């Protein structure tokens, strides 16, 4: 093999010195290996002066085949190493990334240390296409379309009004009508949240336009700071509610959206492991407490038929 490698490099590069540099040996070692190969094969592979030899007919026949074979070996080794040390490109909404995914990633890294995760955040107006990511976490609504094997159901979205405990003590909210004429916080990327929640509770709650923030992350921070009431998905505020930074006096209700993860077909095994981990994390999420007769809890197990058309994640 050493002799074949030395001849292939010399024939491809056209000079023994260049082959020596590539293989990190001396030019004399390359010459000796080529002579040994010629003796073993019983043919002459190079002719001409020693400082610039040229391939013979036999050499021209052998060299390109060897080059192709060595390239194939190199590609196989690179592919094997890539499978061992894979980096997945994962796209999802910025607030979801900060409040749900990143706090859990340590667990994935601990269980799969050879798979890296490179996050790509998106917003409603500029979602990253699935084809540009190995895994895309997004929100789906339509139930009538065929699911694909690459779709993994995570959880149903639950919406509810949340506010700081101090503000809640002053307002004493007990039913949806109590929200009228209150300080309302809104999010530019989810302007339909209040109307969706009103529909889910079956009450035409009229709320006055309030302060609008660019992203949910800012809106939630404003709510924690006591600046008003916002409608928020349970998965984004559950840690704050459980820690007492926010309260949800009217409970949480199914919005009709559900979160799904979709693989695009590249790095199949690593993407499958990541999606399995996402699903396990989703199933382990704490559930909203009994906050009222209309409160709805998420499904405890994944649906067998998640929707296939993924809308932009909120």
N, C-alpha and C positions, 0 to 999 in steps of 0.2 A: 504493500500500500504506500509506503514512503517513496518508493521508486516511481510509482504511478503518479503520486502527487507532485513529485519534483518535475517529472517530464511534463505533466499537464500545465503547471505554472510556467515553465520555461517556454513551452510551445505557444501558450496563450499570450505571454508578455513579450516574446521574441528575444529575450536576453537572459543569460544565466544569472547576472547580477541582480536584475529586477526580481527574478524568481527567488533568489536568496533573500532579498529584503522582505518579500511577502511572507516567506516561510520562516524567517528569523534564523537562518543558517548561513554558512559561508558559501560563496560561489563554487569553491572546490567540492563541497558536499553535494551540491546540485549536480555537478559534472559526474561525480562518482556514482550517484544514484541513477543517472541517465545511462551511464555505461553498463551498470549492473542490469538494468532493464533490457537494454539492447542485447546483452549476452544471454539473458534468460529467454528472450523472444526469438533470438537468432536473426534479427533484422536491424538495419541502420535507421535511426529515427531522425538524426540531424546530420547535415552536411554543411560545408563552407567553413569560414574562419571561426576560431574559437570565440573571438570577441563579438561576433554577430552571426551565430549559426542560423540556418533555415531548415525548415521541416522537409523531410523526404516525402515521397508519395505515401509510404507506410505511416510516417508521422502525421501527415495531413488527414489520414483516415482515422487514426486513433485519437488524436487530440480533442476534436469537438465532442466525441462520444464521452470521453472522460470528463470534460468540462461540464456537460449536461448532468452526468451522474453525480459529480461532486456537488453541484448546485442543488440537485434534488435532495442529497443527504443534508446539506446545510439548511434547506427550507424545512425539512422534516424535524430537525433538531430545534429550529426557531419556533416552529408551531408547537412542539411539545413544551418548550419553555414558556410560551405565551399562555398555554392552558394551565401551567402550574402557577403563573404569576399574571393573572388577568386583572385589568382595570375596566370596570363597567361604567359606561356613561348613563346616568340616571337623571331624567328630567321630571320636574314637578313644580308646583306653585311655591313661590318664595315663602309665604307664611307657613304653609304646610311643612316646608323644608325646615324652617327654623324651630317651629313649635312641636312638630310630631316626629319628623324623620331623624334629624340630627341628634336629639337626646337619646335615641335608641340605637344609633349606629355602632356604638361601642360594643354592643352585644353581637352584632354581625361580624365585626372585625375579630372579636374573640373566638367566634366559632369557625370563621373562614379567613384565617390570616393571610392566605395567598391570593385573596380576591380584593382588590381595591375598588373603591367607589368614588367616582368623580361626579359631583352634583351639578346640574344645570337648572337654574331657576327660571321660571317663566311667569307671565301674568296673563290676564284675560285677553289682552289685545295682541299678544305675541307669543303664542304657545309654540314650544319646540316640537317640530314634527317627530313622530315616533321613529321614522326611518333614520333620523340623526342621533338617536339614543338607543342604547341596548335595552333599556327598560324605561317606559313612560308611565308615571302615575297620574291619573287624570280622573275627571268626574264624568259619569255617564248618566243619561236620563231615559233614553228610549228603551223600552223593554221588548219591542216587537222584532228587533233585528236579530239575525243569527249571531251567536257568539263564536269566537274562534278559539282553537286550542291554546293560543297565546294569551288569552284573557284570564286574569286571576281576580276574583271578587275579593275586596278587602272589607268594606263595611258600608252600611247605609249612613247617610248624613242626617244628623239631628240638629235642629236649630232652636235657639231659645234666647230671650232677652237676658243680658247679664249686666251687672253694675257693681260698683264698689259697695261694701257693706254699710259704710257710713251714709252714703246716698240712699241706699235701700231703707235704712232706718227712718229717714226723713220722709220718703215717698210712700212707704208701706203699700207696695203693689200686691194685689191679691187676685186680680183678674185682668184680662187684656184691655178692657176699657180704661183701666187706670193709667195706661200709657199715653193717653191723649193729652196734648199740651205739655208734654214733658221734654226735657233736654235729650234730644235724640242724636246719636252719632251714626254716621253712614260711611260706607267705603266705596270709593269710585269703581273698583273692580268687581263689586257685588251690590250694585244698586237695587237689585230685585230681592234682596234678603228679607226686608220687612214685609213686602207683599207676599212672598212665599210663606213666611211664618204665619201671617194673617190667614192665608188660605188653609194652612195646615191645622189651625185651631178652629176654623169655621166661624171666624168673627171678622167683620169688616172694620178692623182697627185703623183709624185715621191718625197718622202721626205727622207732626209738622216737620218740614225739611230742617235738618239740623246740620251741625258741623260735619264736613266731609273730609275724609283722609284718603291718601293715595293708595294705601295698602291696608289689609286687615291687621297687620302687625301694629301699625300706628294707631288704628282704631281701638284695638284691645288695650294698648298701653294707656290711651286716653281714658278708657273705661276704668281701668285699675286706678288711675289717678283721680277718679271721682268727677270727671268732666261731663258725664252723661250716661245714657243707656245705649247699648248696641246689641244687635242681633248677631249671634256668633254660633258656629258649629261646635258641638260638644267636644270633638276631638282636638280642637284648638284651645279650649279653655278648661278642660277637665282638671289639669294640674292646678290652675289658679283657683277653681271652685273648691277643689279638695283641700287646698292650702289656706282657704279663707280670704284670698285676695279679691275674689269676685263671688257674687251670689247670684243664683238663678231662681227667683221666687215663683216664676210661672212654668218652670220645667222646660223640657226639650221635646221637640216634635219632629217626626220624619218629614223631610223637605221634598222627597221624591228623587233626590240625587243619590248616587252611590259611587264610592271610590273603587276604581279598578286599576290594576297594574297590567301592562301589556309588554310582552317581549317582541322584538322585531326580527328575531331569527339568527342574529349573530351571537357568538359566544354562548351557545345554547345552554351548556351545562352550568356555567357560572350564573347566567340570567335566571335559570330555573331555581338554583339554590337561593338566589336573592329574593325571588318572588315567593318561594316557599317560606322564607324567613319573614317577609312582609306580612304574609297571611297569618302566620303564627303570632306576630306582634299585634295584628289587628284583632285577632280572637282573644288575646289576653288583655285588651283594653278594659279599664274599669267602666262600669255602666253608670248612667245617671241614677241617683237615688229616687225614691218615691216623692216627687216634688209636685204632685197634683194629679187629678183624675185623667188629664189628657196626655200626660207624659208617656212617651213611647221609648222602649228600649231597643237597641240594635239587635239584629239576629245574632244568635250565639254560635252559629256555624255558617260556613260559606255557602252561597247559593250555587246550585248545580248549573245554572244557566245565566251567567252574567251578561249584560248587554255588550254589544261589540262596538258601537259607535261612541267613542269617548269624546266628551266635550272638554273644553279647557277647564282645568282644575281651579277651584276657588282657593 
